[in-house]
Amino acid sequence: MSEDTAKGLTAEAEGASLGEAKWNAVKALEPRFPGVTGDCVSFEVLAEGDEGADLPARVRAEVDEAAYERIAGEIPETPADRVRAVVSRVVAALGLRASVDIEETSEEIRATVNGDDLGLLIGRHGATIDALQHLAMRAAFHSTAEHKAVVVDAAGYRERRAAALKRAADRAVDDALSFGRAVELEPMGPQERRIVHVYLRDRTDVQTHSEGDEPDRRLVVTPVKPGS
């Protein structure tokens, strides 16, 4: 075993094209080098590949430790890169073997953590990942007037959480209409309150509003009296 292999500086990967193989190799290195980019990786082509013959391209990637440490010590310039840096470093600090994918639209920056055994990152009732999401948002826009939503997800947690919030909203609506009184949901952050609000906003038999102070602010479902 070479010294570079023993230190985890290299990774081999394949793909339908050389570009895809290089991308996959960088992603394979990311659990050991959070936030690593192609700028501090060199590639050796092991196989050119042939799409017509269904033969994959294959590469070996090697991290330049000095370049990586220099980049890791810098504060990224763009909000999306700052989100990646924060999430990647927390993932590494927790000792998780996972990669971080970033998607940016005009409305949000989404960081998705991919790996196994991500329960530690999610935390009880999502407390850890919610705190990380808040930290990533503060880091992304600490020095700029620009703001957009920042979402940190792992193992499909956000989708499962949204489904659970909608089920809770349905129960709250049933109770509000059955007993003719306002029903409070559990405390939740602004983005989760918005999920429930948007989910219920087209209903004409109930209305929603928020009460209380963060972090205990709650969404309240209130029945609408006929004719009001």
C-alpha positions in Angstrom: 0.0 0.0 0.0 1.4 3.4 -1.0 1.8 6.2 1.5 -0.9 8.3 -0.3 -3.3 5.4 -0.2 -2.7 4.8 3.5 -3.3 8.5 4.2 -6.5 8.5 2.2 -5.2 11.0 -0.3 -6.4 9.1 -3.3 -9.7 7.7 -4.6 -10.7 5.8 -7.8 -14.1 6.3 -9.4 -15.8 5.6 -12.7 -18.5 7.3 -14.8 -20.2 7.4 -18.1 -17.7 10.2 -19.1 -14.4 11.4 -17.9 -16.1 14.4 -16.4 -18.5 12.3 -14.5 -15.7 10.0 -13.3 -13.7 13.0 -12.0 -16.8 14.3 -10.2 -17.4 11.0 -8.6 -13.8 10.7 -7.5 -14.0 14.1 -5.8 -17.2 13.1 -4.0 -15.4 10.0 -2.8 -12.7 12.1 -1.3 -15.1 14.5 0.4 -15.8 12.5 3.5 -12.1 12.6 4.3 -11.5 16.2 3.0 -14.7 18.2 3.7 -15.3 20.9 1.1 -12.6 19.5 -1.2 -12.9 20.8 -4.8 -11.2 20.0 -8.1 -8.8 23.0 -7.6 -6.8 20.9 -5.1 -7.1 17.5 -6.8 -5.0 16.0 -9.6 -6.4 13.2 -11.8 -4.8 10.2 -13.5 -7.0 8.7 -16.3 -7.1 4.9 -15.9 -9.6 4.3 -18.7 -11.0 6.7 -21.3 -14.2 4.8 -21.5 -16.5 4.2 -24.5 -20.2 5.1 -24.3 -21.0 3.2 -27.5 -19.5 0.0 -26.0 -20.9 0.7 -22.6 -17.4 0.9 -21.1 -17.1 3.4 -18.2 -14.3 6.0 -17.9 -12.2 5.5 -14.8 -9.9 7.9 -13.0 -7.7 8.1 -9.9 -7.9 11.4 -8.0 -5.2 12.6 -5.5 -5.5 15.4 -3.1 -2.8 18.1 -2.8 -2.7 18.4 1.0 -1.0 21.8 1.0 -3.5 23.2 -1.5 -6.4 21.7 0.4 -5.3 23.1 3.8 -4.8 26.5 2.2 -8.3 26.6 0.7 -9.8 25.1 3.9 -8.4 28.0 5.9 -10.0 30.6 3.7 -13.4 32.1 4.1 -15.3 31.3 0.9 -16.5 34.3 -1.1 -20.1 33.2 -2.1 -23.0 32.4 0.2 -23.4 28.9 -1.4 -19.7 28.1 -0.8 -19.9 29.4 2.8 -22.9 27.0 3.4 -20.9 24.1 2.0 -17.9 25.0 4.2 -20.0 25.2 7.4 -22.0 22.0 6.7 -18.9 20.0 5.6 -16.9 21.0 8.6 -19.6 20.1 11.0 -20.1 16.7 9.3 -16.3 16.1 9.6 -16.3 17.2 13.3 -19.1 14.7 14.0 -16.9 12.0 12.5 -19.4 11.1 9.8 -18.4 9.7 6.4 -20.7 11.8 4.2 -20.6 14.2 1.3 -22.3 17.5 0.9 -24.1 18.5 -2.3 -25.2 22.2 -2.9 -28.1 23.3 -5.1 -28.8 27.0 -5.5 -31.9 28.6 -7.0 -33.2 32.2 -7.1 -35.0 31.4 -3.8 -32.9 29.1 -1.8 -29.5 27.4 -1.1 -30.0 23.7 -0.3 -27.2 21.6 1.2 -27.9 17.9 1.1 -25.8 15.6 3.2 -25.4 12.1 1.7 -24.1 9.2 3.7 -24.9 6.4 6.2 -25.9 6.7 9.8 -26.8 10.4 9.8 -29.0 10.3 12.9 -26.3 12.1 14.9 -26.4 15.0 12.4 -30.2 15.1 12.5 -30.5 14.9 16.2 -33.6 14.4 18.4 -36.6 15.9 16.7 -34.3 17.5 14.2 -32.7 19.8 16.8 -29.1 19.3 15.5 -29.8 19.8 11.8 -32.1 22.7 12.5 -29.3 24.4 14.6 -26.8 23.7 11.7 -29.3 25.1 9.2 -29.5 28.3 11.3 -25.7 28.5 11.6 -25.3 28.0 7.8 -27.8 30.7 7.1 -26.0 33.2 9.4 -22.6 32.3 7.8 -23.9 32.6 4.3 -25.3 36.1 4.6 -23.3 37.6 7.5 -21.8 40.4 5.4 -24.3 41.0 2.6 -27.7 42.5 2.2 -28.7 39.6 0.0 -30.9 37.0 1.6 -32.5 33.8 0.5 -33.7 30.6 2.3 -31.0 28.1 3.4 -32.0 24.5 3.8 -29.8 21.8 5.2 -31.1 18.2 4.6 -29.9 14.7 5.4 -31.3 11.3 4.6 -34.5 12.8 3.3 -35.3 14.3 6.7 -36.9 17.5 5.4 -39.4 15.6 3.2 -40.3 13.3 6.1 -40.6 16.3 8.5 -42.9 18.2 6.0 -45.2 15.1 5.8 -45.3 14.9 9.6 -46.1 18.6 9.9 -49.0 18.2 7.4 -50.4 15.3 9.3 -50.2 17.4 12.5 -51.9 20.2 10.7 -54.7 17.9 9.6 -55.3 16.8 13.2 -55.3 20.4 14.4 -57.9 21.3 11.7 -60.1 18.3 12.8 -59.9 19.3 16.5 -60.5 23.0 15.7 -63.6 22.2 13.7 -64.9 19.5 16.0 -64.5 21.6 19.2 -65.0 25.0 17.8 -61.8 26.4 19.3 -58.3 27.4 18.4 -55.6 24.7 18.4 -51.9 25.3 18.9 -49.3 23.2 17.1 -45.9 22.4 18.7 -43.2 25.1 18.6 -41.4 25.2 15.3 -39.1 27.5 13.3 -40.1 30.0 10.7 -39.6 27.7 7.7 -41.7 24.9 9.3 -44.5 27.3 10.2 -44.5 28.4 6.6 -44.9 24.8 5.4 -48.1 24.5 7.6 -49.4 27.9 6.7 -49.0 27.3 2.9 -50.5 23.8 3.3 -53.7 25.3 5.0 -53.9 28.7 3.3 -56.5 27.6 0.7 -59.0 26.3 3.3 -62.0 28.5 4.0 -63.0 26.8 7.2 -59.9 27.6 9.2 -57.2 30.3 9.4 -53.7 30.3 10.8 -51.5 32.7 12.7 -48.4 32.6 14.9 -48.1 33.4 18.6 -45.2 33.6 21.0 -41.5 34.4 20.8 -38.7 32.4 19.2 -37.8 29.6 19.8 -41.2 28.8 21.3 -43.3 30.5 18.6 -46.3 28.3 17.6 -48.7 28.2 14.7 -52.4 28.4 15.8 -55.2 27.0 13.8 -58.5 28.8 14.4 -62.0 27.8 13.0 -63.7 30.4 10.8 -67.3 31.1 11.8 -69.7 30.8 8.9 -70.4 34.2 7.3 -67.4 35.9 8.9 
